[in-house]
């Protein structure tokens, strides 16, 4: 009787050929890794430390940018709201000590690009919490809170718009030659895209929910006229945000071809060639 162990099975492709390595497509994990965003379950102390570290770094670099006074004020307002939300969270928990963040100097374009996106994510996170608060206030018929929440959300939108200007505050040629290549192979997976921004996905979903909730309001809801006015101002801030983002894209990528669209086009071309 043969007691030898049989060989491990050899796995062959169904087409009887050596497999071709599939090109990886950028994911949310790739996006987070590029902008140095860690997905964990931070406690409030860790969150506060990171917020202060990022705030210190942005404030150190802000004087060296080309942002105008209104854009700088919007960034500072956004940081103020993020700080306020964090302090409010401390009031609902056990106080603890917070270490000072390191003081950093001005950065190059790539550093500012990534730092600006971290600031953008910080503001989006604050916006998502603000959206939750507004939706809860609508559900509880706390109309004064709804009004103030909409006002806060509007200023955060303007801060996020300024954060985009801050992140891209360098010549378009620098973006094309020094920044954009770092989001392409071999430095990043193909198809790298801002659509991989998880906080933005949450913000978009919650914004839709808020639009629906506010759309269902009708007379004689108290403060309805004031709430409608704040809605109008919020929509204007959203339009400014979209317009600013489009302007940045047009300045930095004149042909309008995103990395994701270029990758998709290349994949279609490769498939057509193979066929």
C-alpha positions as CSV (number, residue, x, y, z in Angstrom):
1,X,0.0,0.0,0.0
2,X,1.5,3.4,-1.1
3,X,1.6,5.8,1.9
4,X,3.1,8.7,0.0
5,X,1.3,12.0,0.3
6,X,-0.2,13.0,-3.0
7,X,1.1,16.2,-4.6
8,X,-0.7,19.5,-4.0
9,X,-3.2,20.1,-6.9
10,X,-1.9,22.3,-9.7
11,X,-4.5,25.0,-10.5
12,X,-4.7,25.7,-14.2
13,X,-6.6,28.5,-16.0
14,X,-9.8,27.5,-17.9
15,X,-8.2,28.9,-21.1
16,X,-5.1,26.7,-20.6
17,X,-2.8,29.7,-20.6
18,X,-0.6,31.4,-18.0
19,X,-2.8,33.9,-16.2
20,X,-2.3,37.6,-16.9
21,X,-1.9,39.7,-13.8
22,X,-5.1,41.8,-13.4
23,X,-4.5,45.5,-13.1
24,X,-5.6,46.7,-9.7
25,X,-8.1,49.6,-9.7
26,X,-7.8,52.3,-7.1
27,X,-10.1,51.8,-4.1
28,X,-11.1,53.9,-1.1
29,X,-8.2,52.3,0.8
30,X,-5.8,53.6,-1.9
31,X,-7.3,57.1,-1.6
32,X,-7.0,57.1,2.2
33,X,-3.4,55.8,2.0
34,X,-2.4,58.5,-0.5
35,X,-3.7,61.3,1.7
36,X,-2.5,59.7,4.9
37,X,-5.9,59.1,6.4
38,X,-6.2,56.2,8.9
39,X,-9.5,54.3,9.3
40,X,-9.7,53.2,12.9
41,X,-12.0,53.8,15.9
42,X,-10.2,56.8,17.5
43,X,-11.1,57.8,21.0
44,X,-11.9,61.5,21.7
45,X,-8.3,62.2,22.9
46,X,-6.8,60.8,19.7
47,X,-9.3,62.7,17.5
48,X,-8.5,66.0,19.4
49,X,-4.8,65.5,19.1
50,X,-5.1,64.9,15.3
51,X,-7.4,67.9,14.9
52,X,-4.9,70.2,16.8
53,X,-2.0,68.8,14.9
54,X,-3.7,69.4,11.5
55,X,-4.9,72.8,12.7
56,X,-1.3,73.8,13.7
57,X,0.1,72.7,10.4
58,X,-2.5,74.5,8.3
59,X,-2.1,77.7,10.3
60,X,1.7,77.6,9.9
61,X,1.4,77.2,6.2
62,X,-1.6,79.5,5.5
63,X,0.5,82.8,5.5
64,X,2.6,81.3,2.7
65,X,-0.3,80.7,0.3
66,X,-1.9,82.9,-2.3
67,X,-5.4,82.7,-0.8
68,X,-7.2,86.0,-0.4
69,X,-8.6,87.3,2.9
70,X,-12.1,85.9,2.4
71,X,-10.6,82.4,1.6
72,X,-8.3,82.5,4.7
73,X,-11.3,83.6,6.8
74,X,-13.3,80.7,5.5
75,X,-10.5,78.3,6.4
76,X,-10.3,79.8,9.9
77,X,-14.1,79.6,10.3
78,X,-14.1,76.0,9.3
79,X,-11.3,75.2,11.8
80,X,-13.3,77.1,14.5
81,X,-16.4,75.0,13.8
82,X,-14.3,71.8,13.9
83,X,-12.8,72.9,17.2
84,X,-16.2,73.8,18.6
85,X,-17.7,70.4,17.7
86,X,-14.7,68.7,19.4
87,X,-15.0,70.8,22.5
88,X,-18.8,70.0,22.6
89,X,-17.9,66.3,22.4
90,X,-15.6,66.7,25.5
91,X,-18.5,68.2,27.4
92,X,-20.4,65.0,26.8
93,X,-17.6,62.8,27.9
94,X,-14.9,62.6,30.6
95,X,-12.4,65.4,30.3
96,X,-8.8,64.5,29.5
97,X,-5.5,66.2,28.7
98,X,-4.6,67.0,25.1
99,X,-1.0,67.2,24.0
100,X,0.2,70.1,22.0
101,X,0.6,69.6,18.3
102,X,4.0,70.0,16.6
103,X,4.7,73.3,15.0
104,X,5.5,72.9,11.3
105,X,6.7,75.3,8.7
106,X,5.7,75.9,5.1
107,X,5.5,73.0,2.7
108,X,6.0,72.2,-1.0
109,X,3.1,71.6,-3.4
110,X,2.7,67.9,-2.8
111,X,2.7,68.4,1.0
112,X,0.1,71.2,0.7
113,X,-2.0,69.1,-1.6
114,X,-2.2,66.3,1.0
115,X,-2.5,68.6,4.0
116,X,-5.3,70.5,2.2
117,X,-7.2,67.2,1.6
118,X,-6.8,66.2,5.2
119,X,-8.3,69.6,6.2
120,X,-11.1,69.0,3.7
121,X,-11.8,65.6,5.3
122,X,-11.8,67.2,8.8
123,X,-14.4,69.7,7.6
124,X,-16.5,67.1,5.9
125,X,-16.5,65.0,9.1
126,X,-17.7,68.1,11.0
127,X,-20.3,68.7,8.3
128,X,-21.6,65.1,8.6
129,X,-22.0,65.6,12.4
130,X,-23.8,68.9,11.8
131,X,-26.1,67.2,9.3
132,X,-27.0,64.6,11.9
133,X,-27.7,67.3,14.4
134,X,-30.0,69.2,12.0
135,X,-31.9,66.1,11.0
136,X,-32.4,65.2,14.7
137,X,-33.6,68.8,15.3
138,X,-36.1,68.5,12.5
139,X,-37.4,65.3,13.9
140,X,-37.8,66.8,17.3
141,X,-39.3,70.0,16.0
142,X,-36.5,72.2,17.5
143,X,-36.8,74.9,14.8
144,X,-34.3,77.3,16.3
145,X,-31.7,74.6,16.3
146,X,-32.6,73.8,12.7
147,X,-32.0,77.4,11.7
148,X,-28.6,77.7,13.5
149,X,-27.6,74.3,12.2
150,X,-28.2,75.4,8.6
151,X,-26.2,78.5,9.2
152,X,-23.3,76.5,10.6
153,X,-23.5,74.1,7.7
154,X,-23.3,76.9,5.2
155,X,-20.2,78.3,6.8
156,X,-18.6,74.9,6.8
157,X,-19.4,74.6,3.1
158,X,-17.6,77.9,2.4
159,X,-14.7,76.6,4.6
160,X,-14.5,73.4,2.5
161,X,-14.5,75.5,-0.6
162,X,-11.5,77.5,0.8
163,X,-9.8,74.2,1.8
164,X,-9.9,73.1,-1.9
165,X,-8.3,76.4,-2.9
166,X,-5.7,75.9,-0.2
167,X,-4.9,72.4,-1.3
168,X,-4.4,73.5,-4.9
169,X,-2.6,76.8,-4.2
170,X,0.3,76.2,-6.6
171,X,0.8,76.7,-10.3
172,X,-1.0,74.4,-12.7
173,X,2.3,73.3,-14.2
174,X,3.4,72.1,-10.7
175,X,0.2,70.0,-10.4
176,X,0.8,68.5,-13.9
177,X,4.5,67.8,-13.4
178,X,4.9,67.1,-9.7
179,X,1.5,66.3,-8.0
180,X,-0.6,64.5,-10.5
181,X,2.0,61.8,-11.4
182,X,2.0,60.7,-7.7
183,X,-1.6,59.6,-8.1
184,X,-0.7,57.3,-11.0
185,X,1.2,54.0,-11.2
186,X,3.6,53.0,-9.9
187,X,2.9,55.4,-7.0
188,X,-0.8,54.7,-6.8
189,X,-3.3,52.1,-8.2
190,X,-4.8,53.1,-11.6
191,X,-8.2,54.9,-11.5
192,X,-7.3,57.1,-8.5
193,X,-10.3,59.5,-8.0
194,X,-11.9,61.9,-5.7
195,X,-15.0,59.7,-5.9
196,X,-13.2,57.4,-3.4
197,X,-13.7,60.1,-0.7
198,X,-15.8,58.2,2.0
199,X,-16.6,61.3,4.0
200,X,-18.0,63.0,0.8
201,X,-20.2,60.0,0.1
202,X,-21.7,60.2,3.6
203,X,-22.1,64.0,3.3
204,X,-24.0,63.6,0.0
205,X,-26.3,61.0,1.4
206,X,-27.1,63.0,4.5
207,X,-27.6,66.2,2.4
208,X,-30.2,64.4,0.4
209,X,-31.9,63.2,3.6
210,X,-31.9,66.8,4.8
211,X,-33.3,68.1,1.6
212,X,-36.2,65.7,1.8
213,X,-36.8,66.4,5.5
214,X,-36.9,70.2,4.9
215,X,-39.0,69.7,1.7
216,X,-41.7,68.1,3.8
217,X,-42.1,71.1,6.1
218,X,-45.1,73.2,5.5
219,X,-47.1,76.0,7.2
220,X,-47.7,76.5,10.1
221,X,-44.2,75.3,11.0
222,X,-42.6,77.9,13.3
223,X,-39.7,79.9,11.8
224,X,-40.5,78.3,8.4
225,X,-39.7,81.5,6.5
226,X,-36.4,81.9,8.3
227,X,-35.5,78.2,7.6
228,X,-36.3,78.6,3.9
229,X,-34.0,81.7,3.8
230,X,-31.2,79.6,5.4
231,X,-31.9,76.9,2.9
232,X,-31.4,79.4,0.0
233,X,-28.1,80.6,1.5
234,X,-27.0,77.0,1.9
235,X,-27.8,76.2,-1.7
236,X,-25.8,79.3,-2.8
237,X,-22.8,78.0,-0.7
238,X,-23.2,74.6,-2.4
239,X,-23.1,76.2,-5.9
240,X,-20.0,78.2,-4.9
241,X,-18.4,74.9,-3.9
242,X,-19.2,73.2,-7.2
243,X,-18.1,76.2,-9.2
244,X,-14.8,76.5,-7.3
245,X,-14.1,72.8,-7.8
246,X,-14.9,73.0,-11.5
247,X,-12.5,76.0,-11.8
248,X,-9.7,74.1,-10.0
249,X,-10.2,71.1,-12.3
250,X,-10.2,73.4,-15.4
251,X,-7.1,75.2,-14.3
252,X,-5.1,72.0,-13.4
253,X,-6.5,69.6,-16.0
254,X,-7.4,71.7,-19.0
255,X,-8.4,68.7,-21.2
256,X,-10.9,67.6,-18.4
257,X,-9.6,64.0,-18.5
258,X,-9.6,62.7,-14.9
259,X,-7.3,59.9,-13.9
260,X,-10.3,57.6,-13.6
261,X,-11.7,58.5,-17.0
262,X,-8.3,58.0,-18.6
263,X,-8.0,54.6,-16.9
264,X,-11.5,53.6,-18.0
265,X,-10.8,54.7,-21.6
266,X,-7.5,52.8,-21.6
267,X,-9.2,49.6,-20.3
268,X,-11.9,49.8,-23.1
269,X,-9.1,50.3,-25.7
270,X,-7.2,47.3,-24.3
271,X,-10.3,45.1,-24.4
272,X,-11.1,46.2,-28.0
273,X,-7.5,45.3,-29.0
274,X,-7.7,41.9,-27.4
275,X,-11.1,41.2,-29.1
